[in-house]
Amino acid sequence: MTVTITAARDVLKANDRGGYTVPTSRLYPFQWNWDSAFVALGWATFDEGRAWRELERLIEGQWEDGMLPHIIFHAPSDDYFPGPDVWGTHHHPATSGITQPPVLATSIRLLLENAKDTAEAEAHAAALYPRALALHRWWTEARDRQHSGLVAILHPWESGMDNSPAWDAAMVRVPATPTTPIRRRDISHVQADMRPSQADYERYITLVDLYRSLAWAPDRMWDATPFKVADLAINAILHRAETDLMALANRFGTPADHSAIALRLESQRTAIARLWSEEANLYQSLDLITGERIPVSTSGGLLPLFARIPTDDQAARMAAEIERWGGKVRYLVPSLSPFDPRFEPKRYWRGPVWAIVNRMINEGLSAYDHGALAARIREDTQTLMRQSGFAEYYDPTTGEGLGGGSFSWTAAMALSWAVP
């Protein structure tokens, strides 16, 4: 299949639901948080006004405390479980009760700095800036309650990397005893061997049931949860977003904003640096309940490159580790080390390649002058798109497109990388 700019644009247009973009038809029929932040970058390459509208529809779901939910249910659909009735958040519009990787500030900054219509961009960014500021405050207040510089996820879905092997040990503490009947819709759209297992879903919904019973109160969730992890990817993405928020604060913020962001940046950088693994040559997540490092090497462990955290030596060692993985698979970057015995090239976040993660890793490697490897990752991603279309994710051994088809953020990455 030949990938063209026109085809990528057509995917976004087909998935447009009136100012917000669904990831793909039927499988994901609502607006997802980090999907939309990335998708806006694709819209911006040919319709800047529509890109800003994507973010404006996203923040319609923001809670008063600043939390930005991972799903906004703008319109009803029976194609997805769990729907708004299961979440029971009583928000309008209906939303889930958990969040996702905080890409909002990064998206706002990129849209602003690359805008052709600078006056329109300035107005939109100025209006969105307080929302991004509130989101970052929420992460600190609700999810860094130990004041360590590391924020926690309380559900694997918050990581965006739902069934990553990095969560396996921590999820054993979650009983597979949901009170809500599970009505999986995903495996009616996608083969079961490409999706999280039934046991995974039972634990996911057990956590949803628990938090709903606590009225989604951040302090009560923090105290009661059996799953509390300092996800490396979330923390790296947040740190990068804080840098971008600081750039926005230089234009729209106050001295108090500057001071608060600067303090968070310093605290985060110091804390994330401690998650470097000398043995694995990348960063690894931390189980906040046991206090133990999680010895699993995932593509998320490479995202400190995107946040400009590693030293030059660490970046070089990370590049060498990626090259080592590349000797085991045909296409970079698999979501789990292919040397890990749990590696599954077709199952969601247990092996497949994801275009958005590749885009972040590519940018990070380029910033550290590892241009040849960055170019390979870009070329591999473009080859996958050409061969298998705009799939949700790809088999790193065969290049097969997996999961949902005509996927919005994959098409958006094609546009942002200007695939010819």
C-alpha positions in Angstrom: 0.0 0.0 0.0 1.3 3.4 -1.0 1.2 6.0 1.8 0.3 9.5 0.6 -0.4 12.8 2.3 -3.9 12.6 0.8 -4.5 9.2 2.3 -3.4 10.3 5.7 -5.6 13.4 5.6 -8.5 11.2 4.5 -8.1 9.1 7.7 -8.4 12.1 9.9 -11.4 13.4 8.0 -13.1 10.0 8.1 -12.6 9.8 11.9 -13.7 13.4 12.5 -16.8 13.5 14.7 -17.5 17.2 14.8 -14.4 18.9 16.2 -12.9 15.8 17.8 -11.3 12.8 16.2 -12.0 9.2 17.2 -8.9 6.9 17.1 -10.6 4.6 14.7 -14.2 3.7 13.8 -16.1 1.3 16.2 -13.1 -0.1 18.1 -12.6 3.4 19.8 -15.7 5.5 19.1 -14.9 8.4 21.6 -12.2 11.0 22.1 -9.1 9.8 23.8 -6.7 12.2 25.7 -3.2 11.6 24.4 -4.5 10.4 21.0 -6.1 13.8 20.4 -3.0 15.7 21.5 -1.0 13.8 18.8 -3.8 13.9 16.3 -3.9 17.7 16.5 -0.3 17.8 15.1 -1.5 16.0 12.1 -4.5 18.3 11.5 -2.2 21.3 11.9 -0.3 20.3 8.7 -3.3 21.2 6.6 -6.1 22.8 8.8 -4.7 24.8 11.7 -8.2 25.8 12.9 -9.3 22.2 13.1 -6.1 21.3 15.0 -7.0 23.9 17.7 -10.6 22.7 17.8 -9.3 19.2 18.6 -7.7 20.5 21.8 -10.6 22.6 22.6 -13.0 19.7 22.4 -10.6 17.7 24.6 -10.6 20.1 27.4 -14.4 20.1 27.5 -13.9 17.0 29.5 -11.4 18.5 32.0 -12.5 18.3 35.7 -12.6 21.2 38.1 -9.4 20.0 39.9 -7.5 20.0 36.6 -7.6 16.3 35.8 -7.9 15.5 32.1 -9.7 12.2 31.7 -8.5 9.6 29.3 -11.9 9.3 27.5 -14.5 12.0 26.8 -17.8 10.4 25.8 -19.2 13.2 23.6 -21.8 11.0 21.9 -23.3 7.6 22.8 -22.0 4.3 21.3 -22.4 0.7 22.2 -19.2 -0.4 20.5 -16.9 0.2 23.5 -16.7 -1.2 27.1 -16.5 0.2 29.7 -18.9 3.0 28.8 -19.9 6.0 30.9 -22.4 3.9 33.0 -19.5 1.8 34.3 -17.3 4.9 35.1 -20.1 6.7 36.9 -18.2 10.0 37.2 -21.3 12.2 36.8 -19.3 14.7 34.8 -20.8 16.6 31.8 -19.8 15.7 29.2 -19.5 12.1 30.5 -15.9 11.0 31.0 -13.8 8.2 32.5 -12.3 8.8 35.9 -8.6 8.3 35.2 -6.1 10.1 33.0 -3.5 9.4 30.3 0.0 10.7 29.3 0.0 14.5 29.6 0.8 15.6 26.0 -1.4 18.7 26.0 1.2 21.4 26.7 3.6 19.9 24.2 0.9 19.9 21.5 -0.1 23.5 22.3 3.5 24.7 22.0 4.1 22.9 18.7 0.9 24.2 17.2 1.8 27.7 18.3 5.4 27.7 17.2 4.7 26.1 13.8 1.5 28.2 13.0 1.1 30.1 9.8 -1.8 32.1 11.2 0.1 33.5 14.1 -2.6 35.7 15.4 -5.2 32.9 15.6 -2.6 30.6 17.1 -1.7 33.2 19.8 -5.3 33.5 20.8 -6.0 29.8 21.0 -2.8 29.1 22.9 -3.5 31.9 25.4 -6.9 30.4 26.1 -5.6 26.8 26.4 -2.6 27.7 28.6 -4.5 27.9 31.9 -6.0 24.5 31.2 -2.5 23.0 30.7 -1.2 24.7 33.8 -4.1 23.3 35.8 -3.4 19.8 34.5 0.2 19.9 35.6 -0.8 21.2 39.0 -3.2 18.2 39.3 -0.4 15.7 38.4 1.7 17.2 41.2 -1.0 17.5 43.8 -2.9 14.2 43.1 -0.2 11.9 41.9 3.0 13.0 43.7 1.7 12.9 47.2 5.0 11.8 48.5 6.7 14.9 47.0 9.3 12.7 45.4 9.4 14.3 42.0 7.8 11.2 40.5 4.1 11.0 39.7 2.1 7.7 39.9 -0.4 6.0 37.7 -3.1 4.1 39.6 -4.4 2.1 36.6 -2.5 0.5 33.7 -4.8 2.4 31.3 -3.4 5.7 32.5 0.0 4.7 31.1 -1.5 4.4 27.6 0.5 1.2 27.5 -2.2 -0.9 29.0 -0.9 -4.5 29.1 2.8 -3.8 29.2 4.8 -6.5 31.0 6.1 -3.7 33.2 2.8 -3.9 35.1 2.6 -7.7 35.4 4.0 -8.0 38.9 2.1 -5.1 40.4 -1.2 -6.3 38.8 -0.9 -9.6 40.7 -1.9 -7.5 43.7 -5.2 -6.6 42.0 -7.8 -9.3 42.5 -9.5 -10.5 39.3 -12.9 -10.1 40.9 -14.8 -7.2 39.3 -18.4 -6.5 40.4 -19.2 -5.0 37.0 -20.0 -7.7 34.4 -17.4 -7.5 31.6 -18.8 -7.1 28.1 -15.8 -6.9 26.0 -16.4 -5.2 22.6 -12.7 -5.0 21.5 -12.4 -8.6 20.5 -15.4 -8.4 18.3 -13.5 -5.9 16.2 -9.9 -7.2 16.6 -8.4 -10.7 17.0 -8.1 -11.7 20.6 -4.3 -12.5 20.2 -3.7 -8.8 19.5 -5.5 -7.5 22.6 -5.0 -7.7 26.4 -6.1 -11.0 28.0 -9.4 -11.7 29.8 -7.5 -11.9 33.1 -6.1 -8.4 32.3 -9.6 -7.0 31.8 -10.9 -8.6 35.0 -8.2 -6.7 37.0 -8.7 -3.5 35.0 -12.4 -3.4 35.9 -11.7 -4.4 39.5 -9.7 -1.2 39.8 -12.5 0.8 38.1 -15.1 -0.6 40.5 -12.8 0.3 43.4 -12.3 3.9 42.4 -16.0 4.4 41.5 -16.8 3.3 45.0 -14.5 6.0 46.3 -16.2 8.7 44.2 -13.0 9.2 42.2 -11.5 11.2 45.1 -7.7 11.4 44.5 -6.7 11.1 48.1 -8.9 8.1 48.7 -7.7 6.4 45.5 -4.1 7.0 46.5 -4.6 5.4 49.9 -6.7 2.4 48.8 -5.1 1.3 45.5 -3.2 -2.0 45.2 -1.6 -0.6 42.0 0.7 2.5 42.3 3.5 2.8 39.9 5.9 5.6 38.9 5.6 4.8 35.2 8.8 5.9 33.4 7.0 6.9 30.2 4.5 9.1 32.0 7.2 10.8 34.0 9.4 11.5 31.0 6.4 12.8 28.9 5.3 15.0 31.8 8.9 16.4 32.2 9.0 17.2 28.5 5.5 18.8 28.8 6.7 20.9 31.7 9.5 22.3 29.5 6.9 23.1 26.9 4.6 24.6 29.6 7.5 26.8 30.7 7.9 28.1 27.1 4.1 28.9 27.1 4.5 30.6 30.5 7.1 32.9 29.0 4.3 34.3 26.8 1.1 33.8 28.8 2.1 33.1 32.4 2.9 34.9 35.7 6.1 35.0 37.8 4.4 32.6 40.1 3.8 30.2 37.2 7.4 30.4 36.3 8.6 29.6 39.8 6.2 26.6 40.2 7.2 25.1 36.9 10.9 25.6 37.5 10.6 23.8 40.8 8.8 20.9 39.3 11.3 20.6 36.5 14.2 20.4 38.9 12.5 17.9 41.1 11.4 15.7 38.2 14.8 15.7 36.5 16.5 14.6 39.7 14.0 11.9 40.4 13.8 10.4 36.9 17.6 10.3 36.7 17.6 7.9 39.6 15.6 5.4 37.5 18.5 4.8 35.1 19.4 1.1 35.0 23.2 0.4 34.5 22.3 -3.2 33.7 19.6 -2.5 31.1 21.1 0.6 29.5 17.8 2.4 29.7 15.4 3.7 32.4 12.9 1.5 34.3 9.7 2.2 36.2 9.3 2.1 40.0 6.7 0.2 42.0 5.7 2.7 44.7 4.1 0.1 46.9 7.1 -2.2 47.2 9.7 0.6 46.5 11.4 -1.7 44.0 12.6 -1.0 40.5 10.6 -2.9 37.8 13.2 -4.9 35.9 11.5 -4.8 32.5 12.9 -3.1 29.4 10.2 -1.4 27.3 10.2 1.3 24.7 8.8 3.6 27.4 12.2 3.3 29.1 13.7 5.2 26.1 11.4 8.2 26.4 13.7 10.2 28.7 15.5 10.9 25.4 12.4 12.8 24.4 12.6 14.8 27.7 16.3 15.5 27.3 17.2 13.8 30.6 20.0 11.4 29.9 23.7 12.4 29.9 25.5 12.0 26.5 27.0 8.8 27.7 23.6 7.4 28.8 22.1 8.4 25.4 24.9 6.6 23.6 24.2 3.5 25.7 20.5 3.7 25.0 21.2 4.0 21.3 23.4 0.9 21.4 20.6 -1.0 23.2 18.1 0.0 20.5 20.6 -1.2 17.9 20.8 -4.5 19.8 17.1 -4.9 19.7 17.3 -4.1 16.0 19.4 -7.2 15.5 16.5 -9.3 16.8 13.6 -7.7 14.9 13.1 -6.4 11.4 11.5 -3.1 12.4 12.3 -0.7 15.2 11.2 0.1 18.0 9.4 -2.9 19.6 7.4 -1.9 22.7 9.2 -4.7 24.7 12.8 -5.9 24.4 12.7 -8.8 22.0 15.2 -10.5 24.4 12.5 -10.7 27.1 10.8 -14.1 27.2 7.4 -12.3 27.5 7.9 -10.7 24.0 4.8 -11.2 21.8 5.1 -9.4 18.5 1.4 -9.2 17.9 -0.1 -8.4 21.4 -0.7 -4.7 22.0 2.1 -3.3 24.2 3.9 -6.6 24.7 6.0 -6.3 21.5 4.5 -4.4 18.6 5.8 -1.1 17.1 3.8 2.1 17.7 4.3 5.1 15.5 3.8 7.7 18.2 6.5 6.2 20.4 8.8 6.0 17.4 8.2 9.7 16.8 9.2 10.6 20.3 12.3 8.3 20.3 13.3 9.7 16.9 13.2 13.2 18.2 15.1 12.4 21.3 17.9 10.5 19.4 18.2 13.5 17.0 18.6 15.9 19.9 21.6 13.7 21.1 23.2 13.6 17.6 22.4 10.0 17.0 21.0 10.9 13.6 21.7 7.6 11.7 19.6 5.6 14.2 16.9 8.3 14.3 16.7 8.1 10.6 16.4 4.3 10.7 13.5 4.5 13.1 11.8 7.1 10.9 12.4 5.0 7.8 11.2 1.8 9.5 8.0 3.6 10.6 7.4 4.9 7.1 8.0 1.5 5.5 5.5 0.0 7.9 2.9 2.6 6.9 3.6 2.0 3.2 3.4 -1.8 3.5 0.5 -2.1 5.9 -1.3 1.2 6.0 -2.2 3.3 9.0 -2.6 0.5 11.5 -2.9 1.0 15.2 0.4 -0.9 15.7 2.7 -3.3 13.8 4.4 -6.6 14.2 8.2 -5.8 14.5 9.2 -9.1 13.0 6.9 -9.2 9.9 5.6 -5.7 9.4 2.0 -6.8 9.6 -0.5 -4.1 10.5 -2.3 -5.0 13.8 -5.2 -3.7 15.9 -7.5 -1.1 14.5 -7.2 0.1 10.9 -7.3 3.6 9.5 -5.9 4.8 12.8 -5.8 8.5 13.5 -2.6 9.0 15.4 -0.7 6.8 13.0 -1.9 9.0 10.1 -1.1 12.1 12.1 2.5 10.9 12.6 2.7 10.3 8.8 1.6 13.9 8.3 3.9 15.3 10.9 6.8 13.4 9.4 5.7 14.4 5.9 5.7 11.0 4.4 5.9 11.5 0.6 
